[in-house]
Amino acid sequence: MKNDRPDIQSLVIADIEKRRELGITRYGTALQPFNGRNAKLDLYEELLDAVMYLKQDLTETDELRSQLEEAQARLSEATRAFHDYVAEFLGGGA
């Protein structure tokens, strides 16, 4: 479904361009073949980092979901207590 948001490919291209500029700033060149690095080892290490970031996000999301559920339960209890108080107050004055 078409919407007004930017397309994902353009977002990824912009990210690649930023990474390229970072590489040039940091290393004096964009990534090139035969640069003396082990590309598979670099990828493996980057994937390990990615897994760590994913686990961090999942852990934080679970914690926030738990906190939200606890807050919702406390709000429901407070709402019930308030309704009971109002019902008693209105019923007691009649």
PDB file of N, CA, C and O in Angstrom:
ATOM      1  N   MET A   1       0.841  -1.167   0.000  1.00  0.00           N
ATOM      2  CA  MET A   1       0.000   0.000   0.000  1.00  0.00           C
ATOM      3  C   MET A   1       0.893   1.239   0.000  1.00  0.00           C
ATOM      4  O   MET A   1       1.793   1.360   0.831  1.00  0.00           O
ATOM      5  N   LYS A   2       0.650   2.133  -0.907  1.00  0.00           N
ATOM      6  CA  LYS A   2       1.432   3.359  -1.029  1.00  0.00           C
ATOM      7  C   LYS A   2       1.074   4.308   0.107  1.00  0.00           C
ATOM      8  O   LYS A   2      -0.090   4.440   0.486  1.00  0.00           O
ATOM      9  N   ASN A   3       2.115   4.977   0.647  1.00  0.00           N
ATOM     10  CA  ASN A   3       1.894   5.994   1.676  1.00  0.00           C
ATOM     11  C   ASN A   3       2.916   7.107   1.488  1.00  0.00           C
ATOM     12  O   ASN A   3       3.684   7.089   0.527  1.00  0.00           O
ATOM     13  N   ASP A   4       2.930   8.064   2.387  1.00  0.00           N
ATOM     14  CA  ASP A   4       3.804   9.236   2.255  1.00  0.00           C
ATOM     15  C   ASP A   4       5.175   9.041   2.893  1.00  0.00           C
ATOM     16  O   ASP A   4       5.967   9.983   2.935  1.00  0.00           O
ATOM     17  N   ARG A   5       5.465   7.878   3.375  1.00  0.00           N
ATOM     18  CA  ARG A   5       6.759   7.628   4.016  1.00  0.00           C
ATOM     19  C   ARG A   5       7.827   7.344   2.962  1.00  0.00           C
ATOM     20  O   ARG A   5       7.508   6.893   1.862  1.00  0.00           O
ATOM     21  N   PRO A   6       9.107   7.608   3.297  1.00  0.00           N
ATOM     22  CA  PRO A   6      10.170   7.321   2.323  1.00  0.00           C
ATOM     23  C   PRO A   6      10.305   5.816   2.095  1.00  0.00           C
ATOM     24  O   PRO A   6      10.040   5.014   2.990  1.00  0.00           O
ATOM     25  N   ASP A   7      10.722   5.447   0.883  1.00  0.00           N
ATOM     26  CA  ASP A   7      10.881   4.024   0.594  1.00  0.00           C
ATOM     27  C   ASP A   7      12.138   3.491   1.288  1.00  0.00           C
ATOM     28  O   ASP A   7      13.107   4.221   1.499  1.00  0.00           O
ATOM     29  N   ILE A   8      12.100   2.237   1.626  1.00  0.00           N
ATOM     30  CA  ILE A   8      13.176   1.595   2.388  1.00  0.00           C
ATOM     31  C   ILE A   8      14.487   1.605   1.609  1.00  0.00           C
ATOM     32  O   ILE A   8      15.547   1.841   2.189  1.00  0.00           O
ATOM     33  N   GLN A   9      14.429   1.352   0.313  1.00  0.00           N
ATOM     34  CA  GLN A   9      15.662   1.337  -0.475  1.00  0.00           C
ATOM     35  C   GLN A   9      16.391   2.681  -0.378  1.00  0.00           C
ATOM     36  O   GLN A   9      17.613   2.711  -0.236  1.00  0.00           O
ATOM     37  N   SER A  10      15.662   3.776  -0.453  1.00  0.00           N
ATOM     38  CA  SER A  10      16.288   5.098  -0.335  1.00  0.00           C
ATOM     39  C   SER A  10      16.907   5.294   1.040  1.00  0.00           C
ATOM     40  O   SER A  10      17.975   5.893   1.162  1.00  0.00           O
ATOM     41  N   LEU A  11      16.245   4.795   2.069  1.00  0.00           N
ATOM     42  CA  LEU A  11      16.804   4.898   3.425  1.00  0.00           C
ATOM     43  C   LEU A  11      18.095   4.098   3.542  1.00  0.00           C
ATOM     44  O   LEU A  11      19.066   4.557   4.143  1.00  0.00           O
ATOM     45  N   VAL A  12      18.101   2.883   2.958  1.00  0.00           N
ATOM     46  CA  VAL A  12      19.303   2.046   3.007  1.00  0.00           C
ATOM     47  C   VAL A  12      20.433   2.686   2.198  1.00  0.00           C
ATOM     48  O   VAL A  12      21.583   2.694   2.637  1.00  0.00           O
ATOM     49  N   ILE A  13      20.110   3.217   1.026  1.00  0.00           N
ATOM     50  CA  ILE A  13      21.126   3.885   0.211  1.00  0.00           C
ATOM     51  C   ILE A  13      21.738   5.057   0.971  1.00  0.00           C
ATOM     52  O   ILE A  13      22.954   5.246   0.947  1.00  0.00           O
ATOM     53  N   ALA A  14      20.910   5.834   1.640  1.00  0.00           N
ATOM     54  CA  ALA A  14      21.422   6.957   2.436  1.00  0.00           C
ATOM     55  C   ALA A  14      22.345   6.455   3.546  1.00  0.00           C
ATOM     56  O   ALA A  14      23.379   7.065   3.817  1.00  0.00           O
ATOM     57  N   ASP A  15      21.972   5.341   4.189  1.00  0.00           N
ATOM     58  CA  ASP A  15      22.828   4.763   5.233  1.00  0.00           C
ATOM     59  C   ASP A  15      24.163   4.302   4.649  1.00  0.00           C
ATOM     60  O   ASP A  15      25.215   4.507   5.255  1.00  0.00           O
ATOM     61  N   ILE A  16      24.117   3.680   3.471  1.00  0.00           N
ATOM     62  CA  ILE A  16      25.355   3.225   2.825  1.00  0.00           C
ATOM     63  C   ILE A  16      26.240   4.417   2.494  1.00  0.00           C
ATOM     64  O   ILE A  16      27.453   4.371   2.693  1.00  0.00           O
ATOM     65  N   GLU A  17      25.636   5.476   1.992  1.00  0.00           N
ATOM     66  CA  GLU A  17      26.419   6.674   1.676  1.00  0.00           C
ATOM     67  C   GLU A  17      27.077   7.251   2.932  1.00  0.00           C
ATOM     68  O   GLU A  17      28.233   7.673   2.892  1.00  0.00           O
ATOM     69  N   LYS A  18      26.339   7.268   4.043  1.00  0.00           N
ATOM     70  CA  LYS A  18      26.907   7.754   5.310  1.00  0.00           C
ATOM     71  C   LYS A  18      28.056   6.866   5.769  1.00  0.00           C
ATOM     72  O   LYS A  18      29.087   7.366   6.220  1.00  0.00           O
ATOM     73  N   ARG A  19      27.884   5.551   5.657  1.00  0.00           N
ATOM     74  CA  ARG A  19      28.948   4.611   6.052  1.00  0.00           C
ATOM     75  C   ARG A  19      30.182   4.792   5.164  1.00  0.00           C
ATOM     76  O   ARG A  19      31.313   4.729   5.646  1.00  0.00           O
ATOM     77  N   ARG A  20      29.960   5.015   3.869  1.00  0.00           N
ATOM     78  CA  ARG A  20      31.071   5.236   2.942  1.00  0.00           C
ATOM     79  C   ARG A  20      31.850   6.479   3.363  1.00  0.00           C
ATOM     80  O   ARG A  20      33.078   6.443   3.439  1.00  0.00           O
ATOM     81  N   GLU A  21      31.156   7.561   3.632  1.00  0.00           N
ATOM     82  CA  GLU A  21      31.811   8.803   4.050  1.00  0.00           C
ATOM     83  C   GLU A  21      32.559   8.610   5.367  1.00  0.00           C
ATOM     84  O   GLU A  21      33.654   9.143   5.546  1.00  0.00           O
ATOM     85  N   LEU A  22      31.973   7.855   6.279  1.00  0.00           N
ATOM     86  CA  LEU A  22      32.642   7.564   7.544  1.00  0.00           C
ATOM     87  C   LEU A  22      33.940   6.798   7.301  1.00  0.00           C
ATOM     88  O   LEU A  22      34.970   7.100   7.903  1.00  0.00           O
ATOM     89  N   GLY A  23      33.882   5.798   6.410  1.00  0.00           N
ATOM     90  CA  GLY A  23      35.084   5.030   6.079  1.00  0.00           C
ATOM     91  C   GLY A  23      36.166   5.906   5.474  1.00  0.00           C
ATOM     92  O   GLY A  23      37.341   5.765   5.810  1.00  0.00           O
ATOM     93  N   ILE A  24      35.781   6.798   4.596  1.00  0.00           N
ATOM     94  CA  ILE A  24      36.756   7.698   3.974  1.00  0.00           C
ATOM     95  C   ILE A  24      37.357   8.621   5.024  1.00  0.00           C
ATOM     96  O   ILE A  24      38.565   8.860   5.030  1.00  0.00           O
ATOM     97  N   THR A  25      36.515   9.140   5.908  1.00  0.00           N
ATOM     98  CA  THR A  25      37.014  10.021   6.978  1.00  0.00           C
ATOM     99  C   THR A  25      37.930   9.253   7.921  1.00  0.00           C
ATOM    100  O   THR A  25      38.995   9.742   8.297  1.00  0.00           O
ATOM    101  N   ARG A  26      37.516   8.057   8.297  1.00  0.00           N
ATOM    102  CA  ARG A  26      38.259   7.282   9.290  1.00  0.00           C
ATOM    103  C   ARG A  26      39.520   6.631   8.716  1.00  0.00           C
ATOM    104  O   ARG A  26      40.562   6.617   9.372  1.00  0.00           O
ATOM    105  N   TYR A  27      39.432   6.093   7.495  1.00  0.00           N
ATOM    106  CA  TYR A  27      40.537   5.295   6.946  1.00  0.00           C
ATOM    107  C   TYR A  27      41.180   5.905   5.706  1.00  0.00           C
ATOM    108  O   TYR A  27      42.157   5.367   5.186  1.00  0.00           O
ATOM    109  N   GLY A  28      40.640   7.020   5.229  1.00  0.00           N
ATOM    110  CA  GLY A  28      41.208   7.670   4.059  1.00  0.00           C
ATOM    111  C   GLY A  28      40.753   7.087   2.733  1.00  0.00           C
ATOM    112  O   GLY A  28      41.200   7.538   1.678  1.00  0.00           O
ATOM    113  N   THR A  29      39.876   6.097   2.764  1.00  0.00           N
ATOM    114  CA  THR A  29      39.369   5.466   1.537  1.00  0.00           C
ATOM    115  C   THR A  29      38.077   4.720   1.853  1.00  0.00           C
ATOM    116  O   THR A  29      37.818   4.331   2.991  1.00  0.00           O
ATOM    117  N   ALA A  30      37.280   4.535   0.810  1.00  0.00           N
ATOM    118  CA  ALA A  30      36.112   3.659   0.950  1.00  0.00           C
ATOM    119  C   ALA A  30      36.612   2.217   1.002  1.00  0.00           C
ATOM    120  O   ALA A  30      37.768   1.944   0.679  1.00  0.00           O
ATOM    121  N   LEU A  31      35.748   1.306   1.405  1.00  0.00           N
ATOM    122  CA  LEU A  31      36.120  -0.111   1.486  1.00  0.00           C
ATOM    123  C   LEU A  31      36.523  -0.623   0.110  1.00  0.00           C
ATOM    124  O   LEU A  31      35.806  -0.440  -0.873  1.00  0.00           O
ATOM    125  N   GLN A  32      37.681  -1.264   0.060  1.00  0.00           N
ATOM    126  CA  GLN A  32      38.211  -1.790  -1.198  1.00  0.00           C
ATOM    127  C   GLN A  32      38.615  -3.248  -1.022  1.00  0.00           C
ATOM    128  O   GLN A  32      38.908  -3.692   0.088  1.00  0.00           O
ATOM    129  N   PRO A  33      38.626  -3.993  -2.137  1.00  0.00           N
ATOM    130  CA  PRO A  33      39.106  -5.377  -2.044  1.00  0.00           C
ATOM    131  C   PRO A  33      40.615  -5.400  -1.800  1.00  0.00           C
ATOM    132  O   PRO A  33      41.310  -4.414  -2.045  1.00  0.00           O
ATOM    133  N   PHE A  34      41.099  -6.517  -1.322  1.00  0.00           N
ATOM    134  CA  PHE A  34      42.523  -6.727  -1.062  1.00  0.00           C
ATOM    135  C   PHE A  34      43.089  -5.634  -0.149  1.00  0.00           C
ATOM    136  O   PHE A  34      44.142  -5.055  -0.416  1.00  0.00           O
ATOM    137  N   ASN A  35      42.354  -5.374   0.934  1.00  0.00           N
ATOM    138  CA  ASN A  35      42.770  -4.332   1.875  1.00  0.00           C
ATOM    139  C   ASN A  35      43.533  -4.908   3.071  1.00  0.00           C
ATOM    140  O   ASN A  35      43.846  -4.184   4.016  1.00  0.00           O
ATOM    141  N   GLY A  36      43.829  -6.194   3.030  1.00  0.00           N
ATOM    142  CA  GLY A  36      44.585  -6.822   4.103  1.00  0.00           C
ATOM    143  C   GLY A  36      43.736  -7.336   5.253  1.00  0.00           C
ATOM    144  O   GLY A  36      44.264  -7.871   6.228  1.00  0.00           O
ATOM    145  N   ARG A  37      42.428  -7.176   5.146  1.00  0.00           N
ATOM    146  CA  ARG A  37      41.542  -7.653   6.210  1.00  0.00           C
ATOM    147  C   ARG A  37      40.859  -8.939   5.781  1.00  0.00           C
ATOM    148  O   ARG A  37      40.753  -9.237   4.591  1.00  0.00           O
ATOM    149  N   ASN A  38      40.398  -9.696   6.767  1.00  0.00           N
ATOM    150  CA  ASN A  38      39.657 -10.926   6.515  1.00  0.00           C
ATOM    151  C   ASN A  38      38.168 -10.571   6.533  1.00  0.00           C
ATOM    152  O   ASN A  38      37.582 -10.406   7.603  1.00  0.00           O
ATOM    153  N   ALA A  39      37.562 -10.454   5.358  1.00  0.00           N
ATOM    154  CA  ALA A  39      36.170 -10.000   5.250  1.00  0.00           C
ATOM    155  C   ALA A  39      35.206 -10.929   5.988  1.00  0.00           C
ATOM    156  O   ALA A  39      34.251 -10.461   6.608  1.00  0.00           O
ATOM    157  N   LYS A  40      35.447 -12.246   5.927  1.00  0.00           N
ATOM    158  CA  LYS A  40      34.543 -13.186   6.603  1.00  0.00           C
ATOM    159  C   LYS A  40      34.654 -13.044   8.116  1.00  0.00           C
ATOM    160  O   LYS A  40      33.644 -13.108   8.817  1.00  0.00           O
ATOM    161  N   LEU A  41      35.859 -12.854   8.624  1.00  0.00           N
ATOM    162  CA  LEU A  41      36.027 -12.653  10.063  1.00  0.00           C
ATOM    163  C   LEU A  41      35.390 -11.337  10.496  1.00  0.00           C
ATOM    164  O   LEU A  41      34.733 -11.269  11.534  1.00  0.00           O
ATOM    165  N   ASP A  42      35.590 -10.282   9.686  1.00  0.00           N
ATOM    166  CA  ASP A  42      34.953  -8.996   9.994  1.00  0.00           C
ATOM    167  C   ASP A  42      33.436  -9.147  10.039  1.00  0.00           C
ATOM    168  O   ASP A  42      32.785  -8.641  10.952  1.00  0.00           O
ATOM    169  N   LEU A  43      32.874  -9.846   9.051  1.00  0.00           N
ATOM    170  CA  LEU A  43      31.425 -10.073   9.018  1.00  0.00           C
ATOM    171  C   LEU A  43      30.973 -10.862  10.238  1.00  0.00           C
ATOM    172  O   LEU A  43      29.979 -10.509  10.873  1.00  0.00           O
ATOM    173  N   TYR A  44      31.695 -11.926  10.569  1.00  0.00           N
ATOM    174  CA  TYR A  44      31.354 -12.748  11.728  1.00  0.00           C
ATOM    175  C   TYR A  44      31.320 -11.882  12.994  1.00  0.00           C
ATOM    176  O   TYR A  44      30.378 -11.970  13.783  1.00  0.00           O
ATOM    177  N   GLU A  45      32.334 -11.060  13.182  1.00  0.00           N
ATOM    178  CA  GLU A  45      32.393 -10.209  14.370  1.00  0.00           C
ATOM    179  C   GLU A  45      31.265  -9.178  14.372  1.00  0.00           C
ATOM    180  O   GLU A  45      30.691  -8.883  15.420  1.00  0.00           O
ATOM    181  N   GLU A  46      30.949  -8.631  13.197  1.00  0.00           N
ATOM    182  CA  GLU A  46      29.833  -7.682  13.095  1.00  0.00           C
ATOM    183  C   GLU A  46      28.504  -8.370  13.412  1.00  0.00           C
ATOM    184  O   GLU A  46      27.633  -7.781  14.052  1.00  0.00           O
ATOM    185  N   LEU A  47      28.351  -9.618  12.960  1.00  0.00           N
ATOM    186  CA  LEU A  47      27.122 -10.353  13.254  1.00  0.00           C
ATOM    187  C   LEU A  47      27.002 -10.673  14.743  1.00  0.00           C
ATOM    188  O   LEU A  47      25.906 -10.638  15.304  1.00  0.00           O
ATOM    189  N   LEU A  48      28.126 -10.984  15.377  1.00  0.00           N
ATOM    190  CA  LEU A  48      28.099 -11.187  16.828  1.00  0.00           C
ATOM    191  C   LEU A  48      27.639  -9.907  17.524  1.00  0.00           C
ATOM    192  O   LEU A  48      26.817  -9.952  18.439  1.00  0.00           O
ATOM    193  N   ASP A  49      28.174  -8.766  17.085  1.00  0.00           N
ATOM    194  CA  ASP A  49      27.737  -7.489  17.649  1.00  0.00           C
ATOM    195  C   ASP A  49      26.242  -7.289  17.413  1.00  0.00           C
ATOM    196  O   ASP A  49      25.522  -6.851  18.311  1.00  0.00           O
ATOM    197  N   ALA A  50      25.777  -7.608  16.206  1.00  0.00           N
ATOM    198  CA  ALA A  50      24.360  -7.444  15.881  1.00  0.00           C
ATOM    199  C   ALA A  50      23.484  -8.291  16.799  1.00  0.00           C
ATOM    200  O   ALA A  50      22.440  -7.831  17.262  1.00  0.00           O
ATOM    201  N   VAL A  51      23.904  -9.521  17.061  1.00  0.00           N
ATOM    202  CA  VAL A  51      23.153 -10.403  17.959  1.00  0.00           C
ATOM    203  C   VAL A  51      23.103  -9.802  19.363  1.00  0.00           C
ATOM    204  O   VAL A  51      22.073  -9.861  20.034  1.00  0.00           O
ATOM    205  N   MET A  52      24.216  -9.228  19.799  1.00  0.00           N
ATOM    206  CA  MET A  52      24.247  -8.595  21.124  1.00  0.00           C
ATOM    207  C   MET A  52      23.275  -7.422  21.179  1.00  0.00           C
ATOM    208  O   MET A  52      22.547  -7.268  22.160  1.00  0.00           O
ATOM    209  N   TYR A  53      23.257  -6.593  20.138  1.00  0.00           N
ATOM    210  CA  TYR A  53      22.342  -5.451  20.104  1.00  0.00           C
ATOM    211  C   TYR A  53      20.893  -5.926  20.071  1.00  0.00           C
ATOM    212  O   TYR A  53      20.026  -5.333  20.712  1.00  0.00           O
ATOM    213  N   LEU A  54      20.633  -6.995  19.325  1.00  0.00           N
ATOM    214  CA  LEU A  54      19.285  -7.544  19.257  1.00  0.00           C
ATOM    215  C   LEU A  54      18.845  -8.063  20.626  1.00  0.00           C
ATOM    216  O   LEU A  54      17.718  -7.809  21.049  1.00  0.00           O
ATOM    217  N   LYS A  55      19.724  -8.786  21.320  1.00  0.00           N
ATOM    218  CA  LYS A  55      19.389  -9.305  22.646  1.00  0.00           C
ATOM    219  C   LYS A  55      19.160  -8.158  23.622  1.00  0.00           C
ATOM    220  O   LYS A  55      18.258  -8.222  24.457  1.00  0.00           O
ATOM    221  N   GLN A  56      19.977  -7.103  23.518  1.00  0.00           N
ATOM    222  CA  GLN A  56      19.769  -5.930  24.371  1.00  0.00           C
ATOM    223  C   GLN A  56      18.377  -5.353  24.135  1.00  0.00           C
ATOM    224  O   GLN A  56      17.652  -5.071  25.089  1.00  0.00           O
ATOM    225  N   ASP A  57      18.003  -5.176  22.873  1.00  0.00           N
ATOM    226  CA  ASP A  57      16.702  -4.603  22.547  1.00  0.00           C
ATOM    227  C   ASP A  57      15.568  -5.499  23.035  1.00  0.00           C
ATOM    228  O   ASP A  57      14.590  -5.007  23.598  1.00  0.00           O
ATOM    229  N   LEU A  58      15.690  -6.812  22.822  1.00  0.00           N
ATOM    230  CA  LEU A  58      14.656  -7.743  23.284  1.00  0.00           C
ATOM    231  C   LEU A  58      14.514  -7.703  24.802  1.00  0.00           C
ATOM    232  O   LEU A  58      13.399  -7.720  25.325  1.00  0.00           O
ATOM    233  N   THR A  59      15.641  -7.651  25.508  1.00  0.00           N
ATOM    234  CA  THR A  59      15.630  -7.603  26.969  1.00  0.00           C
ATOM    235  C   THR A  59      14.973  -6.314  27.445  1.00  0.00           C
ATOM    236  O   THR A  59      14.130  -6.334  28.342  1.00  0.00           O
ATOM    237  N   GLU A  60      15.360  -5.196  26.842  1.00  0.00           N
ATOM    238  CA  GLU A  60      14.779  -3.908  27.237  1.00  0.00           C
ATOM    239  C   GLU A  60      13.291  -3.855  26.924  1.00  0.00           C
ATOM    240  O   GLU A  60      12.508  -3.332  27.716  1.00  0.00           O
ATOM    241  N   THR A  61      12.893  -4.396  25.763  1.00  0.00           N
ATOM    242  CA  THR A  61      11.479  -4.412  25.391  1.00  0.00           C
ATOM    243  C   THR A  61      10.672  -5.254  26.370  1.00  0.00           C
ATOM    244  O   THR A  61       9.585  -4.852  26.785  1.00  0.00           O
ATOM    245  N   ASP A  62      11.199  -6.430  26.746  1.00  0.00           N
ATOM    246  CA  ASP A  62      10.515  -7.279  27.723  1.00  0.00           C
ATOM    247  C   ASP A  62      10.364  -6.558  29.059  1.00  0.00           C
ATOM    248  O   ASP A  62       9.303  -6.614  29.681  1.00  0.00           O
ATOM    249  N   GLU A  63      11.422  -5.883  29.498  1.00  0.00           N
ATOM    250  CA  GLU A  63      11.382  -5.157  30.771  1.00  0.00           C
ATOM    251  C   GLU A  63      10.350  -4.029  30.710  1.00  0.00           C
ATOM    252  O   GLU A  63       9.563  -3.855  31.640  1.00  0.00           O
ATOM    253  N   LEU A  64      10.355  -3.270  29.623  1.00  0.00           N
ATOM    254  CA  LEU A  64       9.390  -2.175  29.489  1.00  0.00           C
ATOM    255  C   LEU A  64       7.962  -2.701  29.400  1.00  0.00           C
ATOM    256  O   LEU A  64       7.044  -2.105  29.964  1.00  0.00           O
ATOM    257  N   ARG A  65       7.767  -3.830  28.682  1.00  0.00           N
ATOM    258  CA  ARG A  65       6.431  -4.427  28.592  1.00  0.00           C
ATOM    259  C   ARG A  65       5.954  -4.860  29.977  1.00  0.00           C
ATOM    260  O   ARG A  65       4.792  -4.659  30.329  1.00  0.00           O
ATOM    261  N   SER A  66       6.843  -5.447  30.748  1.00  0.00           N
ATOM    262  CA  SER A  66       6.504  -5.876  32.102  1.00  0.00           C
ATOM    263  C   SER A  66       6.137  -4.672  32.974  1.00  0.00           C
ATOM    264  O   SER A  66       5.156  -4.712  33.716  1.00  0.00           O
ATOM    265  N   GLN A  67       6.924  -3.615  32.879  1.00  0.00           N
ATOM    266  CA  GLN A  67       6.631  -2.406  33.655  1.00  0.00           C
ATOM    267  C   GLN A  67       5.290  -1.804  33.242  1.00  0.00           C
ATOM    268  O   GLN A  67       4.525  -1.353  34.093  1.00  0.00           O
ATOM    269  N   LEU A  68       5.002  -1.795  31.938  1.00  0.00           N
ATOM    270  CA  LEU A  68       3.726  -1.269  31.457  1.00  0.00           C
ATOM    271  C   LEU A  68       2.566  -2.112  31.968  1.00  0.00           C
ATOM    272  O   LEU A  68       1.550  -1.567  32.399  1.00  0.00           O
ATOM    273  N   GLU A  69       2.703  -3.427  31.926  1.00  0.00           N
ATOM    274  CA  GLU A  69       1.642  -4.304  32.424  1.00  0.00           C
ATOM    275  C   GLU A  69       1.398  -4.082  33.910  1.00  0.00           C
ATOM    276  O   GLU A  69       0.250  -4.063  34.355  1.00  0.00           O
ATOM    277  N   GLU A  70       2.478  -3.914  34.685  1.00  0.00           N
ATOM    278  CA  GLU A  70       2.334  -3.640  36.125  1.00  0.00           C
ATOM    279  C   GLU A  70       1.639  -2.303  36.354  1.00  0.00           C
ATOM    280  O   GLU A  70       0.778  -2.193  37.227  1.00  0.00           O
ATOM    281  N   ALA A  71       2.005  -1.291  35.580  1.00  0.00           N
ATOM    282  CA  ALA A  71       1.379   0.025  35.725  1.00  0.00           C
ATOM    283  C   ALA A  71      -0.105  -0.041  35.354  1.00  0.00           C
ATOM    284  O   ALA A  71      -0.943   0.580  36.008  1.00  0.00           O
ATOM    285  N   GLN A  72      -0.420  -0.797  34.302  1.00  0.00           N
ATOM    286  CA  GLN A  72      -1.821  -0.947  33.901  1.00  0.00           C
ATOM    287  C   GLN A  72      -2.616  -1.656  34.989  1.00  0.00           C
ATOM    288  O   GLN A  72      -3.762  -1.290  35.248  1.00  0.00           O
ATOM    289  N   ALA A  73      -2.037  -2.653  35.622  1.00  0.00           N
ATOM    290  CA  ALA A  73      -2.721  -3.366  36.710  1.00  0.00           C
ATOM    291  C   ALA A  73      -2.960  -2.433  37.891  1.00  0.00           C
ATOM    292  O   ALA A  73      -4.038  -2.441  38.484  1.00  0.00           O
ATOM    293  N   ARG A  74      -1.942  -1.619  38.235  1.00  0.00           N
ATOM    294  CA  ARG A  74      -2.114  -0.666  39.340  1.00  0.00           C
ATOM    295  C   ARG A  74      -3.180   0.373  39.009  1.00  0.00           C
ATOM    296  O   ARG A  74      -3.967   0.755  39.875  1.00  0.00           O
ATOM    297  N   LEU A  75      -3.209   0.831  37.759  1.00  0.00           N
ATOM    298  CA  LEU A  75      -4.223   1.806  37.345  1.00  0.00           C
ATOM    299  C   LEU A  75      -5.615   1.195  37.413  1.00  0.00           C
ATOM    300  O   LEU A  75      -6.556   1.847  37.867  1.00  0.00           O
ATOM    301  N   SER A  76      -5.756  -0.048  36.968  1.00  0.00           N
ATOM    302  CA  SER A  76      -7.058  -0.718  37.029  1.00  0.00           C
ATOM    303  C   SER A  76      -7.521  -0.861  38.477  1.00  0.00           C
ATOM    304  O   SER A  76      -8.691  -0.639  38.786  1.00  0.00           O
ATOM    305  N   GLU A  77      -6.593  -1.235  39.365  1.00  0.00           N
ATOM    306  CA  GLU A  77      -6.939  -1.373  40.785  1.00  0.00           C
ATOM    307  C   GLU A  77      -7.333  -0.026  41.373  1.00  0.00           C
ATOM    308  O   GLU A  77      -8.302   0.064  42.126  1.00  0.00           O
ATOM    309  N   ALA A  78      -6.590   1.020  41.036  1.00  0.00           N
ATOM    310  CA  ALA A  78      -6.917   2.353  41.547  1.00  0.00           C
ATOM    311  C   ALA A  78      -8.264   2.818  41.002  1.00  0.00           C
ATOM    312  O   ALA A  78      -9.037   3.451  41.721  1.00  0.00           O
ATOM    313  N   THR A  79      -8.547   2.513  39.749  1.00  0.00           N
ATOM    314  CA  THR A  79      -9.827   2.896  39.148  1.00  0.00           C
ATOM    315  C   THR A  79     -10.973   2.172  39.841  1.00  0.00           C
ATOM    316  O   THR A  79     -12.005   2.775  40.139  1.00  0.00           O
ATOM    317  N   ARG A  80     -10.789   0.860  40.101  1.00  0.00           N
ATOM    318  CA  ARG A  80     -11.830   0.103  40.825  1.00  0.00           C
ATOM    319  C   ARG A  80     -12.044   0.681  42.229  1.00  0.00           C
ATOM    320  O   ARG A  80     -13.179   0.837  42.677  1.00  0.00           O
ATOM    321  N   ALA A  81     -10.947   0.993  42.912  1.00  0.00           N
ATOM    322  CA  ALA A  81     -11.056   1.549  44.268  1.00  0.00           C
ATOM    323  C   ALA A  81     -11.761   2.900  44.234  1.00  0.00           C
ATOM    324  O   ALA A  81     -12.576   3.196  45.107  1.00  0.00           O
ATOM    325  N   PHE A  82     -11.455   3.716  43.240  1.00  0.00           N
ATOM    326  CA  PHE A  82     -12.108   5.017  43.121  1.00  0.00           C
ATOM    327  C   PHE A  82     -13.598   4.848  42.860  1.00  0.00           C
ATOM    328  O   PHE A  82     -14.422   5.527  43.474  1.00  0.00           O
ATOM    329  N   HIS A  83     -13.944   3.939  41.946  1.00  0.00           N
ATOM    330  CA  HIS A  83     -15.373   3.703  41.661  1.00  0.00           C
ATOM    331  C   HIS A  83     -16.103   3.189  42.904  1.00  0.00           C
ATOM    332  O   HIS A  83     -17.232   3.594  43.179  1.00  0.00           O
ATOM    333  N   ASP A  84     -15.457   2.302  43.647  1.00  0.00           N
ATOM    334  CA  ASP A  84     -16.063   1.805  44.889  1.00  0.00           C
ATOM    335  C   ASP A  84     -16.271   2.945  45.886  1.00  0.00           C
ATOM    336  O   ASP A  84     -17.313   3.026  46.538  1.00  0.00           O
ATOM    337  N   TYR A  85     -15.278   3.819  45.998  1.00  0.00           N
ATOM    338  CA  TYR A  85     -15.370   4.964  46.915  1.00  0.00           C
ATOM    339  C   TYR A  85     -16.520   5.882  46.513  1.00  0.00           C
ATOM    340  O   TYR A  85     -17.319   6.302  47.350  1.00  0.00           O
ATOM    341  N   VAL A  86     -16.592   6.193  45.198  1.00  0.00           N
ATOM    342  CA  VAL A  86     -17.655   7.080  44.719  1.00  0.00           C
ATOM    343  C   VAL A  86     -19.011   6.432  44.947  1.00  0.00           C
ATOM    344  O   VAL A  86     -19.949   7.103  45.377  1.00  0.00           O
ATOM    345  N   ALA A  87     -19.130   5.133  44.666  1.00  0.00           N
ATOM    346  CA  ALA A  87     -20.403   4.442  44.864  1.00  0.00           C
ATOM    347  C   ALA A  87     -20.793   4.461  46.334  1.00  0.00           C
ATOM    348  O   ALA A  87     -21.961   4.671  46.662  1.00  0.00           O
ATOM    349  N   GLU A  88     -19.827   4.243  47.223  1.00  0.00           N
ATOM    350  CA  GLU A  88     -20.118   4.264  48.658  1.00  0.00           C
ATOM    351  C   GLU A  88     -20.495   5.667  49.097  1.00  0.00           C
ATOM    352  O   GLU A  88     -21.426   5.851  49.881  1.00  0.00           O
ATOM    353  N   PHE A  89     -19.773   6.655  48.591  1.00  0.00           N
ATOM    354  CA  PHE A  89     -20.044   8.043  48.965  1.00  0.00           C
ATOM    355  C   PHE A  89     -21.439   8.461  48.513  1.00  0.00           C
ATOM    356  O   PHE A  89     -22.194   9.057  49.281  1.00  0.00           O
ATOM    357  N   LEU A  90     -21.779   8.145  47.255  1.00  0.00           N
ATOM    358  CA  LEU A  90     -23.077   8.519  46.737  1.00  0.00           C
ATOM    359  C   LEU A  90     -24.190   7.709  47.386  1.00  0.00           C
ATOM    360  O   LEU A  90     -25.279   8.226  47.636  1.00  0.00           O
ATOM    361  N   GLY A  91     -23.918   6.453  47.653  1.00  0.00           N
ATOM    362  CA  GLY A  91     -24.924   5.607  48.287  1.00  0.00           C
ATOM    363  C   GLY A  91     -25.123   5.966  49.740  1.00  0.00           C
ATOM    364  O   GLY A  91     -26.236   5.853  50.252  1.00  0.00           O
ATOM    365  N   GLY A  92     -24.079   6.395  50.414  1.00  0.00           N
ATOM    366  CA  GLY A  92     -24.148   6.726  51.837  1.00  0.00           C
ATOM    367  C   GLY A  92     -24.886   8.029  52.099  1.00  0.00           C
ATOM    368  O   GLY A  92     -25.442   8.223  53.180  1.00  0.00           O
ATOM    369  N   GLY A  93     -24.894   8.921  51.117  1.00  0.00           N
ATOM    370  CA  GLY A  93     -25.547  10.230  51.314  1.00  0.00           C
ATOM    371  C   GLY A  93     -27.010  10.212  51.010  1.00  0.00           C
ATOM    372  O   GLY A  93     -27.685  11.221  51.212  1.00  0.00           O
ATOM    373  N   ALA A  94     -27.543   9.084  50.523  1.00  0.00           N
ATOM    374  CA  ALA A  94     -28.936   9.046  50.089  1.00  0.00           C
ATOM    375  C   ALA A  94     -29.863   8.782  51.214  1.00  0.00           C
ATOM    376  O   ALA A  94     -31.076   8.719  51.012  1.00  0.00           O
TER     377      ALA A  94
END
